[in-house]
Amino acid sequence: MNKLVIVGTVAFDAIETPFGKTDKILGGAATYIGLSSSFFNVDAAVVSVVGEDFPKEYLELLENKGVNIEGIEIVKGGKTFFWSGRYHNDMNSRDTLVTELNVLADFNPVVPQDYKNAEVVMLGNLHPLVQTGVLDQMTTTPKLVVLDTMNFWMDCALPELLDVIKRVDVITINDEEARQLSGEYSLVKAAAKIQTMGPKYVVIKKGEHGALIFHNEHIFFAPALPLADVFDPTGAGDTFAGGFSGFIAQQGDISFNTMKTAIIQGSNLASFCVEKFGTERMVNLDTKEVNARLKQFKALTQFEIELEE
């Protein structure tokens, strides 16, 4: 079984959308990535940090999904990272109401010994120095390193971000971030520019409009499944990343064709994530539902056409 190292936040979220609001619930990039990757036959471990206030049942939930939690540090007397946000009516934009770094402020990641030779590393959205710190601990060169980042790090830690970008194979960002990082408005030109920074593959997420993957002159587009109800987009991008990296780790094949299928797998799982608040849908999701929706994705994109020579 191939190993997958997941680095990111395990956190508390409080979310408000046009459909309602929550108190503190389970959240964090690594949580969503871990839950999503659990649908593939991989040996996944989360590297993160929480405070003493973090409920034991949340850790057990990850364990019960087959996710190794040995790399989750519990800081005695510490408080867990907390984020609160309010989504606008279009569900594509949001306002951050509260960000409390707490134990995350002094987080030094420690990769468990048994995972320092992992085939795939998924660097969730964190400070670039933390992402670099994980890569420095790997005893063998991973087959694939995937990095997720955001405009915040482009604004306040660009030199460190560019350093870690040089060391990754895949970067996943949204369209706005791709334009900011590259200085190019055209996403085709943006992806080409970003590839010169290091990554062989550039994945550009477009939310409800799907995702694109660029590799040299090759481009593949995966639509997002049209949904009747979107309750909470929080974690959708991380769920996508978990499906993407989990599938590739399971396959053990690093090729553009595998990446194309991984994009579909990630989009498929993300479509479930948004149907309930927080992690609720992902926790209660079963493989039958996942496979049934994959068939819907296939029907959405498959067509026959006769072309004249």
N, C-alpha and C positions, 0 to 999 in steps of 0.2 A: 504494500500500500504506500503510495507516494505521500510525502509530507508537505504540509502547507503551513507556513508561519504567517500569522495575522497580527499586525501591529496597529493599534488605534485606541480610541477612548472606550471605556466601559463606564457608563454615566447615568445620571438622572436627567430626564427631560420633563418639562411642563409645557404642554402644547395647546394652542387655541386656534381653531379653524372656524369657518362659517357653520360647521356641523356640530360644534361643541368645544369643550375644553377638558383638560385633564389636570390632576394634581401631579406630584412627582411620580414618574413611571420609569421603567427600565429603558435606557437608550444607549447611545454611543456608537461610533463607527464600527469598532471591533465587534460589538454585540451583533449588529445587523450582518456584518460580513461573515461572522462565525455561524449564525443561524442559517444563512443562505448557503454557505459552503457545505453544510451538514447534509444536503440532499445528494451529495456525491461521495463516492467511496474513497475518501481521503483521510489521512491522519493529520487533523488540523489542531494547532495550538495558538491560543491568544496570548499576546504579550501586552500587558496594560497595567494600570494602577487604580485602586479604589481606596476609599477610606473605611474606617471601622464601622461607619454608619451604613455600609452597603449590605443589604439583606443576604443571608446565606442561601436562601431559596433561589435567588437570581443566579448565583454561582452554580448551584445544583442543576438549575434549568439548562445551563450551557453544557454541563457534564453529561446530563441525560440525553442531550442531542449528539453526544460523541465528541464534543470539543474539549481538548485538553486545557485546563485552567492553571497549570503549574506556573505559567509565566505571568499570572495576574498577582501583582504585589498588593498586599493589604497593609496600609499604613496605620499603625496603632494611634488612636486619638485623632486621626485625620478625617477630613470630610471629602466625599466623592465629588468629582467634577459635576457641575449643574448648569444646564442651559434651558432657557425659557424663550419661546418665540410665538408670534402671532402671524398667521397667514392671511393674506388679502383674499378677496372674493375670487380672484382668478386662480388661486392656489399655486401660482408660479412665483410669486414674490412674497416676502415675509419680513417682519421686523423682529430683530433680536431684542428681547425685553431685559433679560438677565444672563450674564455669563460669570460664573464663579469657578475659576480654575482649581482652587483648593489643592488637593494632592498632585494634580497634574502639573502645577507650576514647577515642581522639583523632580519630575519624573525622569529617571534614568533607566531605560529598558534593559531587561536581562533576559536573553533568549535561553530557554532551557537547554541543557547540554545535549539531550537527545534530538533536538530540532535544529542544531547548528549546521546540519548537513541537508536541510530541507531543499527539495527540488524547486519549489515555488515560494516566493516571498511576496506577500501583499501588504504594502506600506499604506495603511489608511491615513486619512487626513490629520496630520499632526505637524508640529514644528519640524522643519527640514533637518535640524541637528539630531532630533530623536530618530528620524528615519535613517540618517547616516550612521548613527550609533548602532542600529540593528544590523545594517549591512557589514559593519566592521567586525561584528561578532561571528559571522558565518565562517565556518572552517573550510567549506568547499564552495565553489562558485555556483550559485543557484542556476538551474536551467532557465528560469524566468523570474524577473523582478518587475512587479507592477506597482506603480505609484499613483496615489490619488492626492490631489492638492486643491487649493482654492485661492481666490484673489487676495484674501487676507495675508497670506504668506508672500504673495507677489508684491504687496504693498510694504511689508515690514521686515521681510527676511529674504529678499531677492537673491543676494549673492550666495547664501547658504542653500537656497532652493535650486539655483542653477548648478551648484556643486553636486547635489544628490541626483538631479535629473541626468547628469552625465553618466551615472552608474546604473540606470534602469533600462529595461527593454520596452516597457509599455507605460504610457502616462494616460490617465483618465481625467478629463476635465470637462466642464461645460463650455458651450459656445462663447459665452461672454469672457470666460477665463482664457480660452484659446486665443481670442482676439487681443486680450491684454498682454498675455505672455509673449506673443509673436509680434505685436504691432501691426498685424495684417487684418483687414476686415473680411476678406474672402476666407472661408474656412479651408478651402483647398490650399491656398497660399499659406495660411496659418499653420496647417498640419505639416507642410513641407519645411517651413522655417523651424518648427519645433523638432522635427526629425534631425535637423543639423545640430541640435543641442545634445543629442545622445540617444533618445528612444528610437527603436526601430519601428515601433507601432504607436500611433496616436489615436486614442479613442475619444471622440467628442460627443458628450451626452447632450441631448436636446429635450430632456424632460418628456412631456406628453407627445413630442414629435419624433421620438426614437433616438437612435444613436448611429454614429458613423465611425468606421475604423479605416485608417489610412496606413499603407505600407508601401514605400517607394511610389510607384505609379498606380498601385492598386487601391481601389476604394470599394467598401461594402457598406450598405445601409440596412439597418434593421428598424422597422417601424415599432412604435409602441402600440400595444393593443388598446383600441378604444374601449373605455370603461364607462358604465352607466354612473357609477359613484366613486368619487375620490374623496376619502375622508381626511387623509393625513399624508402628505408627501414626505414627511420626515423619514430619513433612512432609506429612501428609494434608491438613491445613488450608491449607497453602501451595500444595499442588497444586490444591486446590479454587479458591483465589484466582487461580491462574494460568489455569485453565480458564475461570473466570468473566470475568476481565478480558480474556483473549486473545480469547474469542468476541465480546465486546462491541466490542473494537477492530476485529476483522475485519468485523463487521456495520456499524459506523459509525452505528448507530441506537440512540439512548438512549431506550428506551421500556420500560414495564413488561412488555410481551410479550417483548421481547428479554431482559430481566433474567430472566424465568421460564425461558427456554431456556438462558440462561447458567448458572443454578443447576444444571440437569440436566447440562450439559457439565462443570461443575466437579465435581459429585458422581461422574460417570462416571469421570473421570480419577483422582480420589482413590481410587476403588475398586481401581485397579491399583496405586497407590503402596504400599498396605499389604501387598501380597502377597509382597514381598521386603524385605530389610534395606536401609535408606537409599534411594539413588536408583537402585538396580540395575534395578528393574522399569521405571521411567520411561525409563531410558537405552535399554533394549532393546525398548521398546514400539513397535508399528507401527500405522498408521492402520486397517488391516483389523480388528485386534483392538478398537480404539476404537469403530469403527462397529458391529461385531457386538454389543458390550456396550450401546451406545446402544439397539439393538433390544430387548435384555433390559429396559432401563429402561422403554421404551415399553410393553412387555407387562406389566410389573409394575404400571403405573399406569392402564392403559387398561381401561375397562369400559363396558358398555352397560346401561342401565336404563330401563324404561318408567315414566313418571310420569303419574299422573292429573292432568288439568287442575283 
